Amino acid sequence: MALLWLGLNGTDWSSWIVGGPVAFAAAWISVKLLPTLSWHWSVGGAIAFAGWFLRESLRGGWDVAWRALSPKVALSPAIVCVPLHLPPGAARLFFCSAISLLPGTAVVAIAEESLCVHALDFSPRVEEELRELEDRVAALFGLVLPGPKETAS
């Protein structure tokens, strides 16, 4: 809130007579109105996820660069819709964010029970990779996902 006030008023330091208390009050109110977060990361899950995510980012980045620079490699873009197994909340949002950070994929729609992802190159492996990412996010948040995985294209 203080940075917002500074951005609006520049170096007019006399404005802080009003801006200081207002920024403090706005920050305090926003913290009080936020719902309490009830999730915790597993340390082991975080380390495992970070290593896997780094490896997949490098592999995916290399694949996208290869496809961009090689005219011989055909692209097969598609929208892939899969059911979500993570519960609504922080884990599901983290899952969707992680998908968009991996090269060649981007979340295009999120429904209550499913997710649609744009994939640069469609293959059966895309759904398998999404399931693997969801499993790893579940482990990161210490969640157990329900029974058998079903997929839909």
C-alpha positions in Angstrom: 0.0 0.0 0.0 2.9 2.3 0.8 4.4 1.7 -2.7 1.1 2.5 -4.3 0.9 5.8 -2.3 4.5 6.5 -3.4 3.6 5.8 -7.0 0.7 8.1 -6.9 2.4 11.0 -5.1 6.0 10.7 -6.1 8.5 12.5 -3.9 5.9 14.8 -2.2 6.9 13.7 1.3 4.4 16.0 3.0 1.6 13.8 1.5 2.7 11.0 4.0 0.9 12.9 6.8 -2.3 11.5 5.2 -0.7 8.6 3.1 1.1 6.9 5.9 -1.9 6.2 8.2 -4.1 5.4 5.1 -1.6 2.9 3.7 -1.2 1.3 7.1 -5.0 1.1 7.6 -5.6 -0.3 4.1 -2.9 -3.0 4.6 -4.3 -3.9 8.0 -7.9 -4.2 6.7 -6.8 -6.3 3.7 -5.0 -8.7 6.0 -8.0 -9.0 8.3 -10.3 -9.6 5.3 -8.2 -12.3 3.7 -9.4 -15.9 4.4 -7.0 -17.9 6.5 -4.8 -20.3 4.4 -4.8 -23.8 5.6 -2.1 -25.5 3.4 1.4 -26.5 4.1 4.1 -27.8 1.8 6.0 -30.9 2.6 9.8 -30.2 2.7 10.6 -33.4 0.9 7.8 -32.8 -1.6 9.1 -29.3 -2.3 12.7 -30.6 -2.9 11.4 -33.4 -5.2 9.1 -31.0 -7.0 11.8 -28.4 -7.6 14.2 -30.9 -9.1 11.5 -32.4 -11.3 10.2 -29.0 -12.4 13.7 -27.8 -13.3 14.4 -31.0 -15.3 11.0 -30.7 -17.1 11.5 -27.0 -17.8 14.9 -27.6 -19.4 13.5 -30.6 -21.4 10.5 -28.6 -22.5 12.5 -25.5 -23.3 14.9 -27.5 -25.5 11.9 -29.2 -27.2 10.2 -25.8 -28.0 13.5 -24.3 -29.2 14.1 -27.4 -31.5 10.6 -27.1 -32.9 11.0 -23.4 -33.5 14.3 -23.7 -35.3 13.8 -26.9 -37.2 11.5 -26.6 -40.2 11.4 -30.4 -40.4 9.6 -30.9 -37.1 5.8 -30.6 -37.5 3.7 -29.0 -34.9 0.3 -30.4 -33.9 -1.3 -27.9 -31.5 -4.4 -28.9 -29.7 -6.6 -28.2 -26.7 -6.5 -31.0 -24.2 -9.2 -31.2 -21.5 -8.7 -33.4 -18.5 -10.6 -33.9 -15.3 -9.2 -32.3 -12.1 -8.4 -34.5 -9.1 -6.9 -31.8 -6.9 -9.4 -30.2 -4.5 -10.3 -26.5 -5.1 -7.9 -24.1 -3.4 -4.1 -23.5 -3.3 -3.0 -26.8 -4.7 -5.2 -26.6 -7.7 -4.1 -23.0 -8.4 -0.5 -24.0 -8.0 -1.1 -26.9 -10.5 -2.6 -24.5 -13.1 0.3 -22.0 -12.6 2.9 -24.8 -13.0 1.3 -26.0 -16.2 1.6 -22.5 -17.7 5.3 -22.3 -16.7 6.2 -25.4 -18.5 7.2 -24.7 -22.1 4.7 -25.7 -24.8 1.6 -25.6 -22.6 -0.8 -23.0 -21.4 -4.0 -23.2 -19.4 -6.9 -21.8 -21.4 -9.9 -22.7 -19.3 -10.6 -23.9 -15.8 -14.0 -25.4 -14.9 -15.1 -26.8 -11.6 -14.1 -30.3 -12.4 -11.9 -30.0 -15.5 -9.1 -28.1 -17.0 -8.3 -27.3 -20.7 -4.7 -26.8 -21.7 -3.3 -25.7 -25.1 -0.4 -28.0 -26.0 2.1 -27.1 -28.7 2.3 -30.7 -29.8 -0.5 -33.1 -29.1 0.3 -36.7 -28.3 -1.0 -39.1 -25.7 2.1 -38.1 -23.6 0.5 -34.7 -22.9 -2.2 -36.2 -20.7 0.3 -38.4 -19.0 2.5 -35.4 -18.2 -0.5 -33.5 -16.8 -1.4 -36.4 -14.6 2.3 -36.7 -13.4 2.3 -33.0 -12.6 -0.9 -33.2 -10.7 0.5 -36.2 -8.7 3.6 -34.2 -7.9 1.6 -31.1 -6.8 -0.5 -33.4 -4.6 2.7 -34.8 -3.0 4.0 -31.2 -2.5 0.9 -30.2 -0.6 0.7 -33.6 1.2 -2.6 -34.6 -0.5 -3.8 -38.0 -1.5 -5.6 -38.0 -4.8 -8.7 -40.1 -5.4 -8.7 -43.6 -7.0 -7.9 -44.4 -10.7 -7.1 -41.6 -13.0 -9.4 -41.0 -16.0 -8.6 -38.8 -18.9 -10.7 -37.2 -21.6 -9.6 -35.4 -24.8 
